[in-house]
Amino acid sequence: MPKVVLNDYAEELAFQREVWQGKPVLRELYRHWYRRIVAALAPLKPVIEIGSGCGNFKAYCPECIATDVLRSGPWIDRIVDAHSLPFAEREAGNIVAFDVIHHLQRPLSFLRQAAAALQPGGRLVLCEPALSPWGRLVYGLAHHEPANPRWNLFGLDGVPPEPDPGHTFTNMAIAEILFWRERARALAALPQLRLHSARKFAFLLYPLTGGFSYPCLVPRLGFGACLRLEDALMRPFADWLTGMRMLVVLEKIPDS
């Protein structure tokens, strides 16, 4: 089965929604990840999700305010462009962004705006692709989105984004650059935030689900238990060798 490559964000969301509804193993996988996100939230309200897409996290966490650059369905509460956040200072208790950073032409600008919108002690929780050696291999063989680890995202301040009417920009290496390869430089550019935690995870079971583009190769029965077992067994290797996803939690530094 060939990779599914769509050239417009709205088309991609419609396709993903259809796959999501017909693929219970994929839903179980994402619920496993969503539990991690919810566990990482600070005890502050409201929880605002950026780039809500198909509304899958909103279905898991109904209290969150779901936003996206277009109204992809009734689950979207507000239209929000991640490059120009409309939130007031200290409006958000937590901000969640799942597979958003690697679609932003100016990720540092987004992070600074998110920091300003957070309450002191509030958290920005990001889930993104991770380019471990195993991740690079699998994504390179089976995923259509490009990864450019040499992209100079630190030299883009003051440079307007390129026109992108279909919202198709992507660089799967962005989170790897920011939170692993150039972590110290990224944090220095974000003085309002401190790194609470960053870890990689996901090994074989994730690609075996087929994601949104390929057939599923694992049974649903017992899949949740297998996920937990894989996490436990691969934890010593995930950050440097096997991790295909990362969960990064940044916390707004409280006022002194």
N, C-alpha and C positions, 0 to 999 in steps of 0.2 A: 504493500500500500504506500503510495507516495506521500511525502510531506504535504500538509495542507498549508498553502501560502495565500493569504488574503492581503489586499492592498488598501484596505480602508478599515479604520477602527470600528465603525458601526457594523460593517459586514462581519468582522472578526468576533464581535460580541454576540451577534445573532447566531453565528456558528457555534461558539463556545457554549451558549445557553442550551442549544439543542443537544450537544454532546453531554453536557452536565446532567441533563434530565434523563438521559438514557444510559448512564455509566455509573452504577452504584459504587464500584471500587474507587473511582476517581473522587466521588463525594466523600467516601470514608478517608481517603488520603488527605484531602484538604481539611476535613474536620479535625484530623490529627494535628495538622499545622495550626489551625485556628485556635485550638486549645492552648497551644504554646503562646500565641499572641495575646489571648485574653489573660493568661497567667502572668504575662509581663507588664500589664497595664498598671499604672499608678492608681490609687484609690481616689481619683478626681474625676469630675464630670464637667462638660460632656466629652464623650468619645466621638471623634470625627474621623471618618475614613475618607481618604483621598483616592480617586481612581477606582470607584466601587464596581465599575464594569457590569457584570451579570448579577450583582447583588448577592453573591454567595456568602460573603462574610456578614452582611446585614441579616441574612437568614439565620446565621449561627448566633449572631450578637445583635438582637433586634434593637437594643438601646442606642446603638451607634447612629450617628447622623451620616448617611451615605451621600457622597458627592462624586460627581464626574464632570468631564468637559462637555458631555452631551447627555440627554435624558434617554438612557438605554432601556428604561422600563419604569414601572410605578414605584420601584424600590428606591429610586434616586430622590433624595430630599432637597438637594441644592445643586445647581449648576456651578461648578468651580473649575477654573483652569489652574493647574498646579504651578504654572509659571507666574501666576498673579493671584495669590491667595487673598480673599476678601475679608479675612477674619480680623477682628479688633485685637489689640494687644491684650494678652492674657485671657483670651476668650475660651481656649480649649484646655480641657484637663488632660486629654491624650489625643494624639494623632496617629492613625494607623495608615500605612501605605504598603499594599501588597502588590509586588511586581509593578511598581510605579517608577522608582528611581531610574531604572535602566531605559525608560522611555522619555526621559527629560533631557532636552538639549542643554539646560543650565541647572544641573542638580544642586550645585552649591547655593544658588539663589533660592531654590525651593527650601533647602534646609535652613537657611537664615530666616526666611519668612515663617517657616513652621516654628522655629525657636521663638520668634517674637510673639507668635499666637499662643504659645503654651503658658500656662500658669507655672509659677515656681514649683519645682518638684514634679511637674507634668512630664510625660514621656512621649517620644516619637518612636514608634515601633515599626520597623521595616523588615519585610521578608522579600528576599531577592535571590536570583541565581548566584551560585558560588562556582568559581573557576578553579577548583582543585584539579590535580592531574586527571583524576577520573571524570570530573565534571567537564573539563575541556574535551576529553575524548568523546564522551557521550553526546554532548551538545554539538560538537563538530560533525559527528556522523548523522545525527537524527534531528537536529533543530535548525530552523531556517533563519533565526535571528543572528546577526553578526556580533562578533566580540572583538573589540579593538583595545587591548590593554595599554597601548601607547597613546591613547587620546589625551591631549593636554587640557583636561577640564579645569585646571587651576588657572589657565590663561585666558578665560572667557569673560571675566568681569567687564561690564560695559559694552560687550559685543552682543547685539540683538540676535535672537534665535533665527535660524533660517525658516522661510515659509514652509509650513507643514499642514496643509488643509485637511489631509486625511488622518493626521495624528499617527503617522507610521514610523517616526524616528525610533531607533533602538540601538543600543550598544550594551550587550550583556555583561561587559566588563566593568561598568561604572561602579557598582557596589564593591567589586573586588579592588578597584583602584582606591576608592574612598576609605574603606574600612579594614583593608588588609595591607595592600602594598604601600599606600601612602597615608596610613592612619594618622600618624603624628601631624602631618601637614594638613590633613583635612580637619582635625580637631582644633589646630591652631587657627584655622579660618572660621571656626564656629565657636567663638568665645563664650556664648551663652549656654553651650551644651557640654555635657561630659558623657563619656562612654560608660554606660551602666553594664552592658554585656554584649558580647558578640560571639556567636558560635555557628559552626557549620554542621549540617546533618543531611540525611537522605543518601542512600547508596543504590542498592539493586531494585528495591521494590518500587521506587518512584518511576524509573524508566520502564519497568515491567508492566505498569498500569497502562502504558501507551500515551499517557497525558491526554491532550485534546486532539492529537493528530494520528495516532496509531491504535490498532486493536489492543485490548487488554489481554495480558498473558498470565494473569494470576487470578485464582478464585476469590470470591468475596468472603466465603466462610473462613473465619479465623484470620482475616487480613489485618484487623486492628491489633491483635496479639502479635502477629509477625512484625508489624511496624515497631511496636514497643521493644520487641526483642532485638531487632536490627539496630535501633537507636542505642541500646545498651551495649551491644557487642562492638559496634563501630565507633563508639565515642572516642576512644584513644587515637583513632586514625582520621576522624572526620575533618578536623581543621586543616590538616596538611596534606591529605592524600585522597580521601574518598567523598567528601561532602559535595553535594550538588545544589544545596540550598543554604542560605544563611539567614539567621535571625539577629538583627542588630537593634539594640535598645539604647537610645540616647535620652538623657534626662536634663531638663532645664535646671540650671544651677540656681538654687534658692538665693534670695536677696541676703546680703551679709548684714 
